[in-house]
Structure formats: C-alpha cells, structure tokens
Amino acid sequence: MDPNPRTFPVLSYVMARIPHFGTNPASDSDSLQIDVEQPPTSGASTSTGSSTQLVDQMPNLTHPKVLASMTNAISDVAQTRSVLETLGDRPDHETVDTAKAKIAEIEGNLSKQLEEIVLSPRPVEVDRFEWRAHLSEREKECRQAAEKEKQVYKMIVQLDEMHEAYEKLLKDAEVKLVKVYDSASVAAERDDRVQGEGGFPVKEEVNEEVVGILQEASGTGLERVDLSGRRLRFLPEAFGRIRGLLVLNLSSNQLEVIPDSIAGLGDLEELNLSSNLLESLPDSIGLLHNLKILDVSGNKLNVLPDSICHCRLLVELDASFNSLSYLPTNIGYELGKLERLSIQLNKIRFLPTSICEMRSLRHLDAHFNEIHDLPLAIGRLTNLEILNLSSNFSDLTELPDTIGDLINLRELDISNNQIHALPDTFGRLENLTKLNMDQNPVVIPPMEVVNQGVEAVKVFMAKRWLDILVEEEQKSMLEMKEQAPTGWLTRSTSWLNNFVSGVSGSVSGYMGSGRSPRDPYLDQQL
C-alpha cells in the first residue's frame, strides 16, 4: 500500500514519517503535530539506505519546516492510503475480469427482460394508462433487482479503479513534492537568515545581476529579459519603468509578491511567473493590455484577480498547479481571443458559464480538479480541438448533451471519473480521433465497444442516436393515428358549424326583421 521507495523515493520518505490515519483517532490538528526531529520508527527502519542517500541529495529534508510543508502537501495521498487500507488490497486481474463479466451478464439479462416488458401486448380490457403504469412498475422492479445483484461485483471493480487512481496519484505527488521541497527550502533558508544578532531582521540586498539588467534595459531598451532560476526573493519597483519590454521571464524563483508597478510594462506581450511562491497577483496586472501569454503555474494562488479579464489580447493562460477553487465570473466574456486555457491540478468545482463564450478556445485542460459538471452551453466552443477532463474522480459523473456540438473536437480525455454513459449526441463528434475513457464505470456504450476504439464508439453512439430519433418518430406517428378519428370528427363538426352559420346568415339576411333594400324596377311598376 505504501509507495515503492525505488519508484517514488521522495514520496516514500515523507509518507514514512506520517502516522497512518487509521491508527489514531486524534483530531486533524493533532495529526499535523508530527515530531519531525524524531519521526515514527516504523517508517524509518524500512529503507535506511535509500533514505540516507536521498538526504544527501536533498539535505533540507531534515529541516522541520520543509518536512512539515511536504507532509501537508500530500495529505490527500495519506488519506487515500488510509481508505484503501480499510477497504483492502487490490483485487487480482482475474477477479476483476470475472466481476466485469458478471456485470455485463446481468445487464444483458436486464436488457432482455426490459425488451419483453416493452413488447408485451396490452389486454383489451385494461386501460392504456393503467397498462403503461403497470409496465413502468415492472421495469422499475427489474432494474432494482439487477442493481442489487450487481452491487457486489461493482464494489470489486470500483476497488480496483481506486487502486489504479491511487497509483496515478502517487506519480503526481512525487513531482509535486520536488517542487514543494524547492519552495519550502528557500523559505526555510530565508527564515533562518532573517534573524540576525539580537533578533533584528537582516536587510535583503538586490541581486547585483538584476541591477545590471535594469541599468542595461533602461539605457538600450531591451525587448527580452530572462531572470529565471536566479533565486530572486523580490522584484524591484524599478522594473515597471522598463519601456519597450516585450518578454519577461521570472520563472523558478522565490517571488512572493509582484509589485503594482508591473503595470508600467504597457508593451509587455509575454509574462512568465511560473514556479514561484505567489499567493496572489496584483490588480494592476489588468493594465497589461498587450499581454498575449501569461504563465502563473506552480504557485500558491487561491484566486485570479477579476482584473485579469481586462487583458483582452490574451491567447494563452496557464494557471495550473495552484489552489484555485474558481475562475473569475466574467473571464469568458472578456477573453474572447484566448486559444489555450490550462487550469489542471487545482481545486475548481465548477466552470463559469461565461467560459462558453470563448469562441477562439482550442485547448482546454482541466484535469485533476473537483469539477462536478460542465456548463450546458459548452457546445458553443465550436473551435475547441482538445479537451482534458480526466481525474476529477467521483465528482464528474456525466457530460451534457451539448458536447455533441463540439464539431472540431479531435481529442477528449475523460479517464478516471465516474461517468456511466456518454450523452446520446456523442456520435456527432465526427472529427474525434483520440478518446480516453479508462477507469470509468461505463455502461453506454458497452465496454466491448469502448475497447474497439474511438471509431467504434462513434458508430455505436451515432446508431443509438438514430434509433432514438426513429423511436420518437414512431411514437409521434402512433399518437397521430390515435388522434386521427377524433381529429376528423372535430374538423367535420367545425366545417358543419361554419356551413350552418353561413346558411343562417343568408336566411337572416333574406328574412330578417330589417326591411330589404327597395328595388327600383318594382317601384316603377307600381
């Protein structure tokens, strides 16, 4: 159940120092109070050699604050491990295959039963509505019985899927820990330096190289400045006075704040702030009206400022690997030129409705979030070519019917979710060439169709859609036939009433109480 030290050395080291959740019913606050100086001996004794080698490579692993940050970063992994320990080991491949076969057999029998119910003739003496209610009740009973029979087999399959998802979670956590280690190490070293003699803070100095770049940029009008990986802790306000700057790369530093003066870079087209320690972005970022590419991935952002919507020329926005729980409400209304949106590895639960107005969007990556569903108007993104909704796990259970309107969609990844059925309109995705539906409890289409590839899925769903349309047409014609006699009688009665009314009007006009017009000829004769 624990990660393999050879495959996941950093994750294994950190998790060995976290008590198993199931062993101590203490509160959450207590569980975070880990003695990092003397960690539990159970984990430390398992891989002493590899741990020693890892500590040599990453010396700050023994720093209390660094280790505390890393343990907090993988709380979801530890909790998943605890759940799986309670549920049991991963079932073997044969058991899973047998369970899937039994589920398919039960569903096949259910289909036959439902077909028999639908085709069963109605006794003449039974009212049509009563008969429909009777059939509906029989169908409900059959479905409930089948669901009860499938329950034990579904638990086996779901347990296997949870273990599969856990393995993917371990891979992502290993990558995440390395980034957390780098950030936490820098923060720890800074905190250690801040306290000078007598406890007074030590004054930080501006990197001499940065000063040199500023002076050069001011004098020559540089268009590109690359300060990535320079361990910068802050950015001088003077950066906002570099006129003509088009590209600024500040990635892989230790920046915690971006000064408001960045608004002075009015010509800036590309800004890379990835892999820093930013918890927020300044509102003044909305004044970068020429910005086309913005990368703020790998930070600690909880929200994106609403002012980001004013960067209306944005073509690419990467806000992945943060702690975002939502996107600005009007982001779609304002960023009409955006072609690529990367928001994976966040905590987003719902996409704003306005995102459906991003008519230029071609690539949307929202995997590893907590997305519950997609906006109903998602079909308006007719230029979308790549959509990744994988690993939203139990939160994402269905796709809207309007997804069939994504006529240019080429790649779709919905793996590691809880989707039971594809929407009936799925067969309309004619340009789809790549589809990943792994680790979903899919019933429609059947797994044997899914295993044949994307073309087989498209053909199956297109035929299903056609069958639905034919069935609706047949129902409509049947209702018309049932209403035909009544309709004929109604039309006949209406015609007769009109005829009688016309005749009555003529008679009234001829024999009415009013006097008829005088005939001049008769007057002459008289």
Buried (B, 14 or more C-beta within 10 A) or exposed (E): EBBEBEEBBBBBBBBBBBBBBEEEEEEEEEBEEBEBEEBBEEBBEEBEEBBEEBEEEBEBBEBEBBBBBBBEBBBEBBEBBBEBBEEEEBBEEEBBEBBBEBBBEBEEBBEEBBEEBEEEEEEEEEEEEEBEEBBEEBBEEBEEBBEEBBEEBBEBBBBBBBBBBBEBBBEBBBBBBBBBBBBBBBBBBBEEEEEEEEEEEEEEEBBEEBEEBBEEBEEEEBBEBEBEEBEBBBBBEBBBBBEEBBBBBBBBBBBBBBBBBBBBBBBBBBBBBBBBBBBBBBBBBBBBEBBBBBBBBBBBBBBBBBBBBBBBBBBBBBBBBBBBBBBBEBBBBBBBBBBBBBBBBBBBBBBBBBBBBBBBBBBBBBBBBBBBBBBEBBBBBEBBBBBBBBBBBEBBBBBBBBBBBBBBBBBBBBBBBBBEBBBBBBBBBEEBEEBBBBBBBBBBBEBEBBEEEBEBBBBBBBEBBEEEEEEEEEEEEEEEEEEEEEEEEEEEEEEEEEEEEEEEEEEEEEEEEEEEEEEEEEEEEE
